[in-house]
Amino acid sequence: RMRKLGLEVVVQAGAGEAADYSDAAYMETGAEIAADAAALWGQADIVLKVRAPSMPPDGPSEADLLKEGGSLIGFVWPGQNKELVERLGKRKATVLAMDAVPRITRAQKMDALSAMANLVGYRAVIEAANSLGRVMGGQMTAAGRSAPANVLIVGAGVAGLAAIAAAKGLGATVKAFDTRPAVREQVESLGATFLEMKFEESGEGEGGYAKEMSEAFVAAEQALIAQHAKASDVVITTALVPGRPAPVLLTSGAVVSMAAGSVIVDLAAEQGGNCPLTERDKMVEKFGKKILGFTDLPSRLARQASDLYAMTVFNLLEDVYDEKAGKIELDLEDEVHRGTVVLYEGKLLWPPPTKPRPRSA
């Protein structure tokens, strides 16, 4: 598809091995193979990547390898990676962040966060079931009856809804909480119980994302979550706010109150975690509970994750690439282009301007 846009494609050697794609398969479709990342970055006008460019403390950054005036498309997390953005700016780079694609109808085919979150929610339940010392569904046997596992989902975005569907599919009893009242219908349509909190503040944010809540709201939220976590075998937290560290929703006290052997899967671990006891990329045991802070869950479904991410990246590239000019050309009046761009030819354009809210009649 990229070659049909008039692009020559170079793939880093071994890039697809973990997703069962060989270098030979890429070559058969017309790609060249670069020996390593440095060789690829040095020759590419446009770099397509998954994670943000590496910033090792004791070596060269990938940002410094980008060709001056080159372009980068991938996850960037500009709110958390200011030094990286500054270094890319010095390269006069054009940078498009897959994590900043607006959640509007026209951009759905470019929404990598949603595509990955759907896989992450499913995999979170599988990881929880693997670590839990019992089956998720109820059992009726000659030896007696056992009740289904109780699962609490904190955050009913794409990952949360996928987790609800997976947990219900395994026979668990599921409850879910979200700051956005509008998701109640989606939660209930999947067979879960929606936990309602009586507090006059909405969690609806810009672009379909949740917003940061007041301290009073967070305190009430923590109390509600702790109350239901106490009776849960599994708690899966998914709450993130764009450009901010993950909010602490499952407190240490709530973890202490849970039954021994319970499992927590913190899907916000990469941004600091919804639980203060979470350790990134580790499974730890605290107060007799297992806390999973894995950030590689899409990679545990590598082939499907690769296929889905490739399509979202290509769809964005196709939207911004000007075949006649032979480069990325942005229309800053276009909501998708303006929302996704971090740097344009070295100029910082992130965050995008906030749209004024319509006045009430």
N, C-alpha and C positions, 0 to 999 in steps of 0.2 A: 504493500500500500504506500509506503514512503517512497519507494522507487518510482511509483506512478506519479508522485508529486515532482519528480525530477531530481530527487535527492540520491546521493551516494551514501550507502549505509555501512558503518564500521561497528563491529561488535567486539567487546573485550573478550579475550580468550577465556573460556570456562565460565562465562557469565550465566549460561543457562543450565549448567550441569545439575544443580540442585532441583531444578524444575523439569528434569528429564529432556532437556533440549541440548543436543550436541553441537559443537562448532561446525561439524559437517552439515547439519540441518540448516544452519544459518547460511552457510556458503551455497547450498543448493538453491536458496531463494534469492541469491544475488548479493549477499553481504560479504564484506571483507572481514578478516579477523585481525585485531590488533593484539600484540603480544601481552600488553599489560595496560593498566589504567593510564599511566603517564604517556604512553605512546598514543593512546586514543585521545586524551584531552589535548595533546599538543597539535593534533591535526584537525580536530572537529570544529566546525563553525557553530553547530548546535549540539549540545550534550543532553541526552535524555537519561534520567537517573531515577532510582527509587528513593533512597535516603538522601539527606542533605550532604553536600561535600564534606569530606572528613576534615577535622581540625586537630590533628595529633599534637600533643604538647612538645614532642621531641623530634618532629620531622616536618617536611613541607606539607602545606594544606593543598587539597585538590583545587581549592578556589584559586590558588596562585598558578595552577597549571592551565587554567582556562585561557584560551587564546584571547588577546585583547580585542574587545568589541564582539566577543562571542556571546552565545545565548545558552541558557540553562533552563531546563524544565524538569521539575521533580519536587519532592517534598523538601521544604525549606524551613518552615516554622520561623518566620522572620521575627515574631515577637520574642522568641527565646534565643535567637541566634544573631544578635545585633553585630557582633564582631565579624561573623561570617558575611553578613550583608555588606558591611563596610569594605571588606577585602574584595568582594565581588564588584563593588562600586568602583574601586580603584582600577579594575580591569575593564571599566566602561562596558560592563556586561548588561545584557537584557535577561532578566530572571523572572520566570513565571512559576508560582508556587501551586502545586497540586493541592496543598492543604488549604488554599484560600479560594478555590473555585466557588462562586456563589451558588447557593442551593436554590436555584430557580429552574423553572421547567426547561428552558432552552439549554441549560448547562448540565442536565441530568446525565447525558452520555459522556460527560467529562469529569463527573464527580467520583474521583478515586477514593475519597474518604468513605463515601457510602458503599462503594463496591467492596472495599477492604473490610469495613465495619460489619457488613453482612456475614463475611467469613469468620471474622473475629468473634462475633456473638455466638455463632454455632460452635466454634472450636473451644470457647470458654466453657461451655456446658460439657463438652467431651472431656476436657482437662479436669473439671470439677468431679465428674462421675468417676474418672480414673483414680482420683485421690481420695474419694469418699469411701468409707468402709462399709458400704451397703449399696443395694440397688436403688435406682431412682424411682422406679414404679412400685406400686403396691403389689404384694404377693399373697396368693391364697394357696396354701399347700396343706398336705396331710399333717404336717407338724404345727400348723397354725397360720394365722394371718399377720402380715406386717403392713403398716400404713405406708403410703408413698412419702418420698422425701419432700421436705418443704424448702422451696427455693425462693429467695428474695432477689429481685432485679432492681438496682438503683440506676435510674436513667432509662427512658424508653425511646431513645433515638433508634437509628438503624441497627446498631449492635445490640441494644437492649431488646428490641422486637425480635431479632433473630435468635437471641438467647431464650426468650419466652417460648418461641415456636419449638426450639430444640428440646428444652426442658419438658414442655408439655408432651412432645413426641415420645419422650422416654418415660412418661407416666407420672411425673412429679406434680405436686400442687404448687402453683406459682402465684406470687404476689409481686406487684411492680409499683414503683414510685417515680414520678417525674414532676419537675416544677412547672411544666407546661400542661395546663388542663386540657388543651386540645388533643393530646395523645390518648386520653382516656378511652375513646371509642376504639382506637387501634389495639390497645392493650386488652380490652374486654373481648374484641373480636377474635383474639387468639386463645381465649379461654382462661386468661389470668384475671386476678382480682386487682383492681386499681386502688392504691392507697391514697386517700384524699386528706389533705392538710388544710385546715381552716386558717388561712392567712391571706390578707388582702395584698398580694403582690404576685405578678405574673412573671414566669421565667422565659417568656417569648423574647428572643433577641433578633438582631439583624440577620437577614439572609437565611433564615430557617435554622439558625443555631440557638442554643440556650445562652442566656446572658448571666453575668455575675450578679448574685443576689446580695441583699443587705445582711449585716451581721445578725440582726434579730431573726431574719428569715432562716439563715443558715443554722442558728441555734435551735430553732423549732424543728427544722428539717432533721438535724442530727438526733434530736430526741425521738422523733417518729421512727427513724431508721433503726435506732438502738432498740426500741420497743419491739419491732418486728424481727430484727436480727436475732434476738434472744431465743426466738422459737424456730429459727431457720437452720437447716442442715447445710445449706449452701447460700452464700451471698455473692452476687456478681455485681461489681460497680463499674459504671461506664461513663460517669459524668465528666465532661470537659467543657471549657469555655475558651473559644478561639483567642489566641494571643496571651493567655494567662496560665499560671500554674494550676493544676487540677485542684478543685476545692476539696477540703477534708470533710467527708460526710460520714464515714464509718469510723468513729473515734476509738481510741485504745480501750476506753471503758466499755464500749459496745462489744468489742472483741472479747474482753474478759468475761462478759456476761453470757456469751454463746456457749453451747454445750461442747464438751471435749469431743474432738474428732470432726468438728465442723470444718468446712472449707470456704475460703474467701478467694475469689479471683478478681484481682484489681486490674481492670483494663485501662486505667489511667496511669499506669506505672511509668510510662515514658515521660509523662508531664508532671511527675512528682507523686502521683498516687492519690486516690480518694481515701486511703487509710494510712495513717502515719507510720504504721508498722511494716508497710510494704517495702521490700527491697527489690530494686529493678533487676530483672532477668534472673531472679532466684525464686525457689520455693523455700520458705522458711517456716519454722514451727514456733509459734509464740502462744503462751498460755494454753497449750494443748490444742491449738487450732492451726491448720495449714493455710498459709497465705501465699498465693501464687502471683508473682509480679512479672510474668513473661511478657516481653514486647515483640516476640517473633511469631505470634500466632498465625498471621497470614502465611509465613514461610513454612508452617507445618501443614499447609494445604497448598504447597508451592506451585503445582502446575496450574490449578484453577486461579490462584492469586495472580500468577504471571500473565495468564490469558486476559483476565479482567483488567489488570493495571495497564497492560499494553494497549488495550482498546481505548481506555480513557485518555492515555497520553497521546495516542495517535489522533483521537478526535479533537483534542485541544490544539495539537500541532497543525492539523489540517485547517482549523478555524483561523489561526493567526499567521500562517505561512503564505506569503505572496509569491506565487510561482513566477510571475514576470520579473519581479525584483530579485528573486532568488534569495530572499531572507525573510525573517519575521518582521511584519509590519503591523503595529497595533492601532486600533481605533479606540481612542480613550473616551469616546462617547458611548462605546459599546459596554454594557454592564458586565459582561463576562470578561472582556479584556481588562477593563479598569479594576475589577475586583480581584483578578488573579495576578496582575503585574506587581512585582516588588521593586525591580529596577528596570528602567528603560534607557538603554545606552548610557548606563552609569548613573542616571538620575534617580534618586529615591522617590518612589510614588506610593509607598505603603506606609500606613493603611489608607485605603480608599476613603474619599469623603463620605460622611454620613448623610444619608438622604433625610431631608426634613419630613417629619411626620405630618400627615394631613390634619388640618384643624377640624375639631368637632363642630357640627352645625349648632 
